[in-house]
Each structure stands twice: as structure tokens, then as C-alpha cells.
């Protein structure tokens, strides 16, 4: 069940602003479609850091979270020097990690991109996929939800 603000069932999200760089453009002078995945990554990193489970902490805890599925829709294009706001919203964290994304042009407020990623926990030492998220992630998200924002 999503909140009225569309901030996901846990109301855990981040918003990060960046500028579109020249090297992200295609020959038609709009952002090449594959670069939106990079923007998703920027939002995902900020979200994971907010809950206290950065990439470094993942590795230290013995887990990786490879992306197993990505969905993307492109309602509008972005161009060089557009200021964008990347919103990353936590949708699921117990069985897998699902993050939803919204990218907006800051100047116009227009939604330019939306999508999601699904990631599965992977036990680095045992080289095995996990069918539930590790206890460390579940505890960090639960603590965040309960107001212990670390």
C-alpha cells in the first residue's frame, strides 16, 4: 500500500539533484536512453546510504546486491545542462530490494523518466543467491522505520 505522497509503503526515499552533462547525450542532443540507468544508480546509492547500508557496508557484511530486473519509461527527454531531481523510493526490502525511481526536470517540474530496479542478495563468501534479504539490511531498514535513523 503506497502513501498519498507516492513515497512507497515505508516512506523511505531520497531526492538527489544533478546536472545533465554533455557526455550523457546522444547524436540527437538528448540524453542517451542507457544513461538513465546511471541516474537510477545515483539515486539508489543515496537511498542506501540514508538507511545506513552503503556499498562499502554491504561488502563488509558479506553481501552484494546485483540488479536482476530493470524497468524504465521515458515520458520526456532531458538535454544538456538540465537540472534533474532523482527520487529513489524503497518499495521492498525483505525478500529482495525493489527501488522505484522518478526523474524530473527541476526547472519545469515535468516527469521525464520513471522505473524500478529489483536486486537479489548474493552471499559473497558462499557464492550463493539468497531468497530473502540478509538480516543486517532488514534490521537497518526496520530501525530507520522505527525512528532510529542512526
C-alpha positions in Angstrom: 0.0 0.0 0.0 1.5 3.3 -1.1 1.2 6.5 0.9 -0.7 9.5 -0.6 2.6 11.3 -1.4 3.6 8.2 -3.5 6.7 7.7 -1.3 6.3 4.0 -1.0 4.9 1.8 1.7 7.7 2.7 4.2 8.0 6.4 3.4 11.8 5.9 2.8 13.1 7.9 -0.1 15.8 10.3 -1.2 15.9 13.1 -3.7 19.2 14.0 -5.4 19.8 16.8 -7.8 22.4 16.7 -10.6 23.0 18.5 -13.9 22.9 16.6 -17.2 26.4 16.5 -18.6 27.4 16.8 -22.3 28.9 13.3 -22.3 25.4 11.8 -21.5 23.9 13.0 -24.8 23.4 11.0 -28.0 23.8 12.4 -31.5 20.4 14.0 -31.4 21.4 16.1 -28.3 19.2 14.4 -25.8 20.3 12.0 -23.0 21.0 8.6 -24.4 18.5 6.1 -23.0 21.1 4.0 -21.3 22.3 6.9 -19.2 19.1 7.0 -17.2 20.2 3.7 -15.6 23.3 5.6 -14.3 20.9 8.3 -12.9 19.0 5.5 -11.1 22.3 4.3 -9.7 22.9 7.8 -8.3 19.5 7.7 -6.5 20.0 4.1 -5.3 23.4 4.9 -3.7 21.9 7.9 -1.9 18.9 5.8 -0.6 21.1 3.0 0.7 23.4 5.5 2.4 20.4 7.1 4.0 19.4 3.8 5.6 23.0 3.1 6.7 23.8 0.3 4.3 26.3 1.8 1.8 28.1 -0.3 -0.8 31.1 -0.5 1.4 28.9 -1.7 4.3 27.4 -4.3 2.0 30.7 -5.8 1.1 31.9 -5.7 4.7 28.7 -7.6 5.7 29.5 -10.2 3.1 26.7 -9.4 0.6 26.3 -7.9 -2.8 23.0 -6.9 -4.5 23.2 -7.4 -8.2 20.4 -5.9 -10.3 18.2 -8.7 -11.6 15.5 -6.6 -13.3 15.1 -3.0 -14.5 12.1 -1.3 -15.9 12.2 2.2 -17.5 9.7 4.5 -19.1 10.7 7.8 -20.8 7.7 10.2 -20.9 10.0 13.1 -21.9 13.6 13.8 -22.9 16.4 15.5 -21.0 19.0 17.8 -22.6 22.5 19.2 -21.8 22.6 21.3 -18.6 19.1 20.4 -17.5 19.0 20.2 -13.7 17.3 17.0 -12.7 15.9 15.6 -9.4 16.3 11.9 -9.0 13.8 10.4 -6.4 14.6 6.9 -5.2 11.8 5.2 -3.2 12.1 2.0 -1.2 9.3 -0.4 -2.2 10.5 -3.8 -0.8 13.4 -5.0 1.4 12.6 -8.3 3.0 12.7 -10.8 0.1 14.5 -8.7 -2.4 15.4 -5.0 -2.8 13.0 -3.1 -5.0 13.5 0.6 -5.6 11.3 2.8 -7.7 12.6 5.9 -9.4 11.2 9.2 -10.7 13.3 11.7 -12.6 12.0 15.2 -13.0 13.3 18.3 -14.8 13.8 20.8 -11.9 13.0 23.8 -14.0 9.8 22.6 -15.4 8.8 20.0 -12.8 8.0 17.6 -15.6 8.4 13.9 -15.1 10.9 12.7 -17.6 11.7 9.2 -16.5 10.2 6.5 -14.2 11.2 3.0 -13.5 12.3 0.4 -10.9 15.1 -2.0 -10.2 14.9 -5.3 -8.4 18.1 -6.6 -6.7 18.7 -10.0 -5.1 21.0 -10.6 -2.2 24.1 -12.6 -3.0 26.3 -14.2 -0.4 29.8 -13.3 -1.5 31.7 -15.9 0.6 29.4 -18.9 -0.3 28.8 -17.6 -3.8 25.1 -18.2 -3.5 22.0 -16.2 -4.3 19.7 -15.6 -1.3 16.0 -15.8 -1.5 15.5 -13.3 1.4 17.5 -10.2 2.3 20.2 -10.6 4.9 19.3 -9.8 8.5 21.6 -6.8 8.5 19.6 -5.0 5.8 16.3 -5.9 7.4 17.4 -4.6 10.8 18.8 -1.3 9.3 15.5 -0.6 7.4 13.4 -1.6 10.5 15.4 0.7 12.7 15.0 3.5 10.2 11.3 3.0 10.0 11.1 3.0 13.8 12.9 6.3 14.0 16.4 5.1 14.9 17.9 6.9 11.9 21.5 6.1 13.1 
